[in-house]
Amino acid sequence: MMSDQRPAAPGQGYSGAVQALHWIGAFVIIATWGLGMSMDFFPRGPARSSAMGLHSTLGLLVFSLAVLRILWRAATRDPAPDGPAWMVPLAHAGHVTLYALTVAMPLVGLLARWSRSGTATLIGGLAIPTPFALPKTDFWALAHTTLAYALAALVVVHVAAALIHHLVLRDGILRRMIPVLPR
């Protein structure tokens, strides 16, 4: 059963579960992005295959955490928006875009692997074969890389906005996700 969808009171923080999803997701996204950007440094062969398997596994984890967070958000109340009125729709658009990218990028990455080799292999050698015919093309790999750069840019904006709230506006927004911060 869905809970009341009204936001929680202003100034209220996120639950410990949401904070954990946020910080685990942030760490996994950064690790996945870094590994993906360094893939060309791995020599072709077993080392690159292992790195790609880890990257694919982390991408699946990014996707799973994003879907879990979206479902959690749909079933619970987030804190009410705070800050200047003009910032509220920007923050909402930023969060929606973050969710969309963290769902789309792993799916497009999966399409990229399938279009290149017909299989996406995770760590441990678990193979996910393509469920449908897909032509060999670089389109999906290019789209995946483009989404990766878009996500990186949006993460930088997200972090900058959080720091502006904390250091300039001093409105307590960042303490919702890091409650141990001093006032």
LUMTI-587489 format. One record per residue (C-alpha): residue number from 1; residue in three letters; x, y, z. Coordinates in nm, 4 decimals. Example, Ala and Ser with C-alpha at 12.3 -4.5 7.8 and 13.67 -1.06 7.14 Angstrom:
! residues 2
@k 1 r Ala xx 1.2300 yy -0.4500 zz 0.7800
@k 2 r Ser xx 1.3670 yy -0.1060 zz 0.7140
! end
This chain:
! residues 183
@k 1 r Met xx 0.0000 yy 0.0000 zz 0.0000
@k 2 r Met xx 0.1316 yy 0.3430 zz -0.0928
@k 3 r Ser xx 0.1782 yy 0.5943 zz 0.1852
@k 4 r Asp xx 0.0574 yy 0.9520 zz 0.1869
@k 5 r Gln xx 0.2494 yy 1.1283 zz -0.0902
@k 6 r Arg xx 0.2653 yy 1.4684 zz 0.0782
@k 7 r Pro xx 0.6256 yy 1.5649 zz 0.1551
@k 8 r Ala xx 0.7459 yy 1.5436 zz 0.5128
@k 9 r Ala xx 0.7872 yy 1.8645 zz 0.7075
@k 10 r Pro xx 1.0501 yy 2.1173 zz 0.5974
@k 11 r Gly xx 1.3856 yy 2.0686 zz 0.7670
@k 12 r Gln xx 1.3249 yy 1.6994 zz 0.8271
@k 13 r Gly xx 1.6030 yy 1.4672 zz 0.7102
@k 14 r Tyr xx 1.5970 yy 1.1597 zz 0.4942
@k 15 r Ser xx 1.5651 yy 0.8211 zz 0.6603
@k 16 r Gly xx 1.8735 yy 0.6138 zz 0.7287
@k 17 r Ala xx 1.7692 yy 0.3742 zz 0.4520
@k 18 r Val xx 1.7489 yy 0.6557 zz 0.1953
@k 19 r Gln xx 2.0822 yy 0.7949 zz 0.3126
@k 20 r Ala xx 2.2389 yy 0.4486 zz 0.2733
@k 21 r Leu xx 2.0906 yy 0.4082 zz -0.0761
@k 22 r His xx 2.2211 yy 0.7521 zz -0.1699
@k 23 r Trp xx 2.5782 yy 0.7035 zz -0.0481
@k 24 r Ile xx 2.6126 yy 0.3420 zz -0.1647
@k 25 r Gly xx 2.4727 yy 0.4491 zz -0.5019
@k 26 r Ala xx 2.7136 yy 0.7446 zz -0.5198
@k 27 r Phe xx 3.0116 yy 0.5211 zz -0.4446
@k 28 r Val xx 2.9053 yy 0.2565 zz -0.6982
@k 29 r Ile xx 2.8385 yy 0.5196 zz -0.9672
@k 30 r Ile xx 3.1816 yy 0.6761 zz -0.9158
@k 31 r Ala xx 3.3532 yy 0.3353 zz -0.9206
@k 32 r Thr xx 3.1614 yy 0.2261 zz -1.2312
@k 33 r Trp xx 3.2304 yy 0.5527 zz -1.4125
@k 34 r Gly xx 3.6005 yy 0.5438 zz -1.3243
@k 35 r Leu xx 3.6371 yy 0.1850 zz -1.4369
@k 36 r Gly xx 3.4492 yy 0.2558 zz -1.7600
@k 37 r Met xx 3.6651 yy 0.5584 zz -1.8384
@k 38 r Ser xx 3.9846 yy 0.3590 zz -1.7772
@k 39 r Met xx 3.8811 yy 0.0538 zz -1.9826
@k 40 r Asp xx 4.1183 yy 0.1378 zz -2.2696
@k 41 r Phe xx 4.4149 yy 0.1177 zz -2.0317
@k 42 r Phe xx 4.3545 yy -0.2532 zz -1.9798
@k 43 r Pro xx 4.5361 yy -0.4691 zz -2.2347
@k 44 r Arg xx 4.3075 yy -0.6663 zz -2.4639
@k 45 r Gly xx 4.2527 yy -1.0159 zz -2.3336
@k 46 r Pro xx 4.1719 yy -1.1547 zz -1.9873
@k 47 r Ala xx 4.2520 yy -0.8324 zz -1.7982
@k 48 r Arg xx 4.0144 yy -0.6216 zz -2.0079
@k 49 r Ser xx 3.7496 yy -0.8961 zz -2.0033
@k 50 r Ser xx 3.7683 yy -0.9070 zz -1.6232
@k 51 r Ala xx 3.7495 yy -0.5281 zz -1.6002
@k 52 r Met xx 3.4512 yy -0.5250 zz -1.8370
@k 53 r Gly xx 3.2832 yy -0.7965 zz -1.6304
@k 54 r Leu xx 3.3301 yy -0.5881 zz -1.3155
@k 55 r His xx 3.2064 yy -0.2756 zz -1.4953
@k 56 r Ser xx 2.8972 yy -0.4623 zz -1.6175
@k 57 r Thr xx 2.8313 yy -0.6016 zz -1.2701
@k 58 r Leu xx 2.8638 yy -0.2575 zz -1.1124
@k 59 r Gly xx 2.6338 yy -0.1175 zz -1.3833
@k 60 r Leu xx 2.3731 yy -0.3780 zz -1.2906
@k 61 r Leu xx 2.4132 yy -0.2690 zz -0.9269
@k 62 r Val xx 2.3697 yy 0.0998 zz -1.0258
@k 63 r Phe xx 2.0499 yy 0.0057 zz -1.2102
@k 64 r Ser xx 1.9196 yy -0.2016 zz -0.9168
@k 65 r Leu xx 1.9917 yy 0.0717 zz -0.6615
@k 66 r Ala xx 1.8243 yy 0.3331 zz -0.8833
@k 67 r Val xx 1.5100 yy 0.1228 zz -0.9255
@k 68 r Leu xx 1.5036 yy 0.0536 zz -0.5506
@k 69 r Arg xx 1.5379 yy 0.4263 zz -0.4729
@k 70 r Ile xx 1.2620 yy 0.5156 zz -0.7199
@k 71 r Leu xx 1.0309 yy 0.2553 zz -0.5677
@k 72 r Trp xx 1.1203 yy 0.3743 zz -0.2163
@k 73 r Arg xx 1.0505 yy 0.7334 zz -0.3150
@k 74 r Ala xx 0.7131 yy 0.6347 zz -0.4608
@k 75 r Ala xx 0.6153 yy 0.4533 zz -0.1398
@k 76 r Thr xx 0.7391 yy 0.7045 zz 0.1206
@k 77 r Arg xx 0.7529 yy 1.0739 zz 0.1869
@k 78 r Asp xx 1.0674 yy 1.2726 zz 0.1154
@k 79 r Pro xx 1.1390 yy 1.5893 zz 0.3114
@k 80 r Ala xx 0.9556 yy 1.8947 zz 0.1808
@k 81 r Pro xx 1.1495 yy 2.1153 zz -0.0585
@k 82 r Asp xx 1.3382 yy 2.3950 zz 0.1144
@k 83 r Gly xx 1.5189 yy 2.6956 zz -0.0205
@k 84 r Pro xx 1.4268 yy 2.9779 zz -0.2565
@k 85 r Ala xx 1.1138 yy 2.9094 zz -0.4616
@k 86 r Trp xx 1.3031 yy 2.9310 zz -0.7908
@k 87 r Met xx 1.5352 yy 2.6488 zz -0.6807
@k 88 r Val xx 1.2609 yy 2.3952 zz -0.6029
@k 89 r Pro xx 1.1693 yy 2.3071 zz -0.9659
@k 90 r Leu xx 1.5395 yy 2.3008 zz -1.0587
@k 91 r Ala xx 1.6138 yy 2.0585 zz -0.7758
@k 92 r His xx 1.3191 yy 1.8410 zz -0.8781
@k 93 r Ala xx 1.4298 yy 1.8379 zz -1.2428
@k 94 r Gly xx 1.7850 yy 1.7527 zz -1.1356
@k 95 r His xx 1.6705 yy 1.4597 zz -0.9223
@k 96 r Val xx 1.4384 yy 1.3248 zz -1.1920
@k 97 r Thr xx 1.7230 yy 1.3477 zz -1.4438
@k 98 r Leu xx 1.9628 yy 1.1712 zz -1.2050
@k 99 r Tyr xx 1.7126 yy 0.8879 zz -1.1652
@k 100 r Ala xx 1.6524 yy 0.8697 zz -1.5411
@k 101 r Leu xx 2.0249 yy 0.8552 zz -1.6180
@k 102 r Thr xx 2.0983 yy 0.5930 zz -1.3514
@k 103 r Val xx 1.8273 yy 0.3728 zz -1.5035
@k 104 r Ala xx 1.8963 yy 0.4445 zz -1.8724
@k 105 r Met xx 2.2757 yy 0.4307 zz -1.8702
@k 106 r Pro xx 2.3047 yy 0.0682 zz -1.7484
@k 107 r Leu xx 2.0302 yy -0.0429 zz -1.9887
@k 108 r Val xx 2.2054 yy 0.1267 zz -2.2797
@k 109 r Gly xx 2.5334 yy -0.0280 zz -2.1632
@k 110 r Leu xx 2.3688 yy -0.3684 zz -2.1768
@k 111 r Leu xx 2.2511 yy -0.2957 zz -2.5320
@k 112 r Ala xx 2.6076 yy -0.1898 zz -2.6178
@k 113 r Arg xx 2.7499 yy -0.5205 zz -2.4931
@k 114 r Trp xx 2.4803 yy -0.7202 zz -2.6704
@k 115 r Ser xx 2.5318 yy -0.5352 zz -2.9986
@k 116 r Arg xx 2.9068 yy -0.5879 zz -2.9789
@k 117 r Ser xx 2.9258 yy -0.9514 zz -2.8682
@k 118 r Gly xx 2.5735 yy -1.0856 zz -2.8210
@k 119 r Thr xx 2.6419 yy -1.1403 zz -2.4505
@k 120 r Ala xx 2.7067 yy -0.9302 zz -2.1428
@k 121 r Thr xx 2.9354 yy -1.1143 zz -1.9027
@k 122 r Leu xx 2.9388 yy -1.0300 zz -1.5331
@k 123 r Ile xx 3.2095 yy -1.1101 zz -1.2791
@k 124 r Gly xx 3.2247 yy -1.4794 zz -1.2136
@k 125 r Gly xx 3.1570 yy -1.5495 zz -1.5809
@k 126 r Leu xx 2.7780 yy -1.5207 zz -1.5558
@k 127 r Ala xx 2.6634 yy -1.4448 zz -1.9101
@k 128 r Ile xx 2.3482 yy -1.2546 zz -1.9998
@k 129 r Pro xx 2.2712 yy -1.3373 zz -2.3633
@k 130 r Thr xx 2.0764 yy -1.0971 zz -2.5780
@k 131 r Pro xx 1.7061 yy -1.1873 zz -2.5761
@k 132 r Phe xx 1.6517 yy -1.0468 zz -2.9258
@k 133 r Ala xx 1.8381 yy -0.9899 zz -3.2492
@k 134 r Leu xx 2.0523 yy -0.6789 zz -3.2363
@k 135 r Pro xx 2.2676 yy -0.5564 zz -3.5250
@k 136 r Lys xx 2.6378 yy -0.5015 zz -3.4631
@k 137 r Thr xx 2.6770 yy -0.1273 zz -3.4249
@k 138 r Asp xx 2.8729 yy 0.1294 zz -3.2268
@k 139 r Phe xx 2.5581 yy 0.3353 zz -3.1701
@k 140 r Trp xx 2.4809 yy 0.1885 zz -2.8277
@k 141 r Ala xx 2.8413 yy 0.2208 zz -2.7064
@k 142 r Leu xx 2.8453 yy 0.5860 zz -2.8141
@k 143 r Ala xx 2.5089 yy 0.6455 zz -2.6462
@k 144 r His xx 2.6356 yy 0.4769 zz -2.3267
@k 145 r Thr xx 2.9474 yy 0.6957 zz -2.3213
@k 146 r Thr xx 2.7404 yy 1.0088 zz -2.3882
@k 147 r Leu xx 2.5071 yy 0.9218 zz -2.0998
@k 148 r Ala xx 2.8114 yy 0.8580 zz -1.8774
@k 149 r Tyr xx 2.9433 yy 1.2082 zz -1.9440
@k 150 r Ala xx 2.5965 yy 1.3559 zz -1.8910
@k 151 r Leu xx 2.5684 yy 1.1738 zz -1.5568
@k 152 r Ala xx 2.9161 yy 1.2914 zz -1.4522
@k 153 r Ala xx 2.8233 yy 1.6523 zz -1.5358
@k 154 r Leu xx 2.4961 yy 1.6255 zz -1.3449
@k 155 r Val xx 2.6740 yy 1.4742 zz -1.0433
@k 156 r Val xx 2.9124 yy 1.7730 zz -1.0422
@k 157 r Val xx 2.6133 yy 2.0104 zz -1.0516
@k 158 r His xx 2.4414 yy 1.8082 zz -0.7745
@k 159 r Val xx 2.7491 yy 1.8261 zz -0.5500
@k 160 r Ala xx 2.7983 yy 2.1974 zz -0.6261
@k 161 r Ala xx 2.4342 yy 2.2684 zz -0.5383
@k 162 r Ala xx 2.4672 yy 2.0761 zz -0.2112
@k 163 r Leu xx 2.7813 yy 2.2728 zz -0.1221
@k 164 r Ile xx 2.6138 yy 2.6051 zz -0.2098
@k 165 r His xx 2.3227 yy 2.5142 zz 0.0167
@k 166 r His xx 2.5608 yy 2.4251 zz 0.2980
@k 167 r Leu xx 2.8311 yy 2.6910 zz 0.2668
@k 168 r Val xx 2.6494 yy 2.9892 zz 0.1135
@k 169 r Leu xx 2.2793 yy 2.9600 zz 0.1889
@k 170 r Arg xx 2.3354 yy 2.7743 zz 0.5181
@k 171 r Asp xx 1.9826 yy 2.6329 zz 0.4945
@k 172 r Gly xx 2.0426 yy 2.2822 zz 0.6290
@k 173 r Ile xx 1.9637 yy 2.1001 zz 0.3035
@k 174 r Leu xx 2.2903 yy 1.9025 zz 0.3073
@k 175 r Arg xx 2.2268 yy 1.7894 zz 0.6665
@k 176 r Arg xx 1.9237 yy 1.5985 zz 0.5383
@k 177 r Met xx 2.1637 yy 1.3550 zz 0.3711
@k 178 r Ile xx 2.4592 yy 1.3994 zz 0.6115
@k 179 r Pro xx 2.3000 yy 1.4578 zz 0.9522
@k 180 r Val xx 2.6340 yy 1.4692 zz 1.1376
@k 181 r Leu xx 2.7369 yy 1.7960 zz 0.9701
@k 182 r Pro xx 2.7690 yy 2.0919 zz 1.2070
@k 183 r Arg xx 2.5110 yy 2.3666 zz 1.1804
! end
